[in-house]
Amino acid sequence: MIERWHRSLKTAIRCQENKNWLEVLPTVMLGLRNSYKEDLQTTAAEMLYGIPLRLPGEFFVDTENNTNFNITKFRDYMQTIRPRPTKHHSGRSYFVFNNIFDTTHVFVRIDHVKQSLKQSYEGPYRVLKHVSDNLFLTDYKGKETTTSTERLKPAYEELLEEKQHQTYSIV
């Protein structure tokens, strides 16, 4: 109920020509309190005082209606308006690793919402087949799963070489 009142108040203040809201606030409040409420069949001021308020005539300014509206100019203008071309968002590019098609194992990106400090990728999983430029068949948790290339990251096997430790003796 309060939010609805604030919405009406903000709308009435924005409709005023004067942008300083403090100057127009009393007039706006007077207008809102004296506006007829259809559902209540009365005004807020009448509910408070028991009788309708008499407002001085100086609050109401006669405005002249602009009768110079030319319908032919309006139609001509509307004929010149053209729609904007639609955007195709499906053609966006994504990053693909250069050697993704040569790897034997891949990491798969986790796309669901995850807690902070959780890993973005899981795996590595074995690549069973390169289906197309956009799809791989992987052994994902024991099941053959088709996965999009944009979710994959190559897994590198680190060759561990045993280093021979040389011992030196101080003579």
TORTI-474368 format. One record per residue (C-alpha): chain; x, y, z. Coordinates in nm, 3 decimals, padded with zeros to 5 digits. Layout:
BEGIN
PT chain x y z
PT A X Y Z $
...
***
This chain:
BEGIN
PT chain x y z
PT A 00.000 00.000 00.000 $
PT A 00.283 00.239 00.088 $
PT A 00.473 00.142 -00.228 $
PT A 00.168 00.225 -00.438 $
PT A 00.143 00.565 -00.265 $
PT A 00.513 00.634 -00.324 $
PT A 00.476 00.535 -00.689 $
PT A 00.187 00.782 -00.732 $
PT A 00.381 01.055 -00.551 $
PT A 00.695 01.006 -00.760 $
PT A 00.494 01.003 -01.082 $
PT A 00.313 01.324 -00.989 $
PT A 00.641 01.499 -00.900 $
PT A 00.800 01.391 -01.230 $
PT A 00.505 01.534 -01.425 $
PT A 00.576 01.886 -01.300 $
PT A 00.773 02.130 -01.515 $
PT A 00.981 02.246 -01.219 $
PT A 01.256 01.993 -01.154 $
PT A 01.309 02.103 -00.792 $
PT A 01.085 01.854 -00.614 $
PT A 01.085 02.045 -00.286 $
PT A 00.910 02.341 -00.449 $
PT A 00.635 02.133 -00.608 $
PT A 00.580 01.891 -00.318 $
PT A 00.307 02.092 -00.138 $
PT A 00.105 02.135 -00.458 $
PT A 00.147 01.770 -00.552 $
PT A 00.041 01.657 -00.203 $
PT A -00.268 01.883 -00.217 $
PT A -00.357 01.738 -00.557 $
PT A -00.310 01.377 -00.449 $
PT A -00.510 01.421 -00.130 $
PT A -00.795 01.581 -00.327 $
PT A -00.797 01.338 -00.618 $
PT A -01.107 01.122 -00.643 $
PT A -01.055 00.753 -00.564 $
PT A -01.283 00.528 -00.769 $
PT A -01.264 00.231 -00.534 $
PT A -01.343 00.443 -00.225 $
PT A -01.591 00.673 -00.402 $
PT A -01.434 00.968 -00.220 $
PT A -01.109 01.162 -00.171 $
PT A -00.854 01.116 00.108 $
PT A -00.922 01.471 00.234 $
PT A -01.297 01.407 00.244 $
PT A -01.238 01.092 00.446 $
PT A -01.028 01.293 00.692 $
PT A -01.247 01.604 00.727 $
PT A -01.588 01.456 00.648 $
PT A -01.664 01.715 00.378 $
PT A -01.509 01.786 00.038 $
PT A -01.242 02.057 00.038 $
PT A -01.293 02.378 -00.155 $
PT A -00.985 02.455 -00.357 $
PT A -00.914 02.811 -00.472 $
PT A -00.943 02.871 -00.846 $
PT A -00.587 02.999 -00.873 $
PT A -00.463 02.640 -00.864 $
PT A -00.634 02.565 -01.193 $
PT A -00.477 02.730 -01.496 $
PT A -00.669 02.739 -01.821 $
PT A -00.459 02.592 -02.096 $
PT A -00.536 02.646 -02.459 $
PT A -00.571 02.331 -02.662 $
PT A -00.324 02.311 -02.945 $
PT A -00.547 02.278 -03.252 $
PT A -00.259 02.312 -03.495 $
PT A -00.206 01.937 -03.500 $
PT A -00.172 01.839 -03.862 $
PT A -00.269 01.479 -03.923 $
PT A -00.110 01.469 -04.269 $
PT A 00.230 01.574 -04.130 $
PT A 00.195 01.311 -03.862 $
PT A 00.113 01.040 -04.119 $
PT A 00.406 01.147 -04.337 $
PT A 00.640 01.130 -04.040 $
PT A 00.512 00.786 -03.939 $
PT A 00.570 00.665 -04.297 $
PT A 00.939 00.760 -04.275 $
PT A 01.002 00.555 -03.961 $
PT A 01.179 00.228 -04.039 $
PT A 01.233 -00.062 -03.802 $
PT A 01.581 -00.137 -03.681 $
PT A 01.737 -00.453 -03.817 $
PT A 01.716 -00.743 -03.577 $
PT A 02.029 -00.869 -03.407 $
PT A 02.137 -01.229 -03.436 $
PT A 02.290 -01.330 -03.107 $
PT A 02.327 -01.695 -03.199 $
PT A 02.631 -01.628 -03.419 $
PT A 02.862 -01.529 -03.137 $
PT A 03.208 -01.674 -03.138 $
PT A 03.370 -01.852 -02.848 $
PT A 03.725 -01.946 -02.760 $
PT A 03.854 -02.283 -02.880 $
PT A 04.195 -02.415 -02.783 $
PT A 04.426 -02.474 -03.081 $
PT A 04.511 -02.830 -02.990 $
PT A 04.168 -02.939 -02.865 $
PT A 04.130 -03.171 -03.166 $
PT A 04.460 -03.351 -03.095 $
PT A 04.415 -03.428 -02.725 $
PT A 04.324 -03.762 -02.577 $
PT A 04.179 -03.621 -02.254 $
PT A 03.979 -03.306 -02.179 $
PT A 03.844 -03.113 -01.883 $
PT A 03.470 -03.031 -01.894 $
PT A 03.345 -02.691 -01.773 $
PT A 03.082 -02.698 -01.499 $
PT A 02.799 -02.477 -01.626 $
PT A 02.567 -02.476 -01.328 $
PT A 02.590 -02.221 -01.047 $
PT A 02.860 -02.318 -00.804 $
PT A 02.981 -02.200 -00.468 $
PT A 03.276 -01.968 -00.444 $
PT A 03.620 -02.127 -00.455 $
PT A 03.486 -02.435 -00.635 $
PT A 03.659 -02.560 -00.947 $
PT A 03.530 -02.442 -01.285 $
PT A 03.630 -02.762 -01.465 $
PT A 03.610 -03.129 -01.376 $
PT A 03.794 -03.420 -01.520 $
PT A 04.009 -03.514 -01.706 $
PT A 03.785 -03.736 -01.920 $
PT A 03.892 -03.950 -02.214 $
PT A 03.795 -03.838 -02.566 $
PT A 03.627 -04.126 -02.748 $
PT A 03.549 -03.958 -03.078 $
PT A 03.566 -03.621 -03.251 $
PT A 03.206 -03.598 -03.384 $
PT A 03.225 -03.256 -03.556 $
PT A 03.396 -02.919 -03.518 $
PT A 03.158 -02.840 -03.232 $
PT A 03.104 -03.177 -03.065 $
PT A 03.313 -03.440 -02.891 $
PT A 03.211 -03.781 -02.764 $
PT A 03.368 -03.820 -02.418 $
PT A 03.374 -04.085 -02.149 $
PT A 03.208 -03.855 -01.893 $
PT A 03.181 -04.027 -01.554 $
PT A 03.157 -04.370 -01.716 $
PT A 02.895 -04.271 -01.976 $
PT A 02.942 -04.183 -02.340 $
PT A 02.837 -03.818 -02.354 $
PT A 02.833 -03.571 -02.641 $
PT A 02.987 -03.244 -02.521 $
PT A 03.013 -02.908 -02.695 $
PT A 03.362 -02.785 -02.784 $
PT A 03.308 -02.456 -02.601 $
PT A 03.282 -02.646 -02.269 $
PT A 03.609 -02.835 -02.320 $
PT A 03.964 -02.758 -02.223 $
PT A 04.253 -02.986 -02.323 $
PT A 04.423 -03.187 -02.051 $
PT A 04.801 -03.213 -02.083 $
PT A 04.996 -03.510 -01.961 $
PT A 05.306 -03.403 -01.781 $
PT A 05.597 -03.627 -01.848 $
PT A 05.784 -03.684 -01.532 $
PT A 06.146 -03.743 -01.590 $
PT A 06.349 -03.878 -01.311 $
PT A 06.635 -03.650 -01.247 $
PT A 06.948 -03.813 -01.141 $
PT A 07.073 -03.648 -00.833 $
PT A 07.440 -03.600 -00.829 $
PT A 07.603 -03.591 -00.494 $
PT A 07.907 -03.384 -00.440 $
PT A 08.149 -03.439 -00.165 $
PT A 08.353 -03.163 -00.021 $
PT A 08.719 -03.255 -00.022 $
***
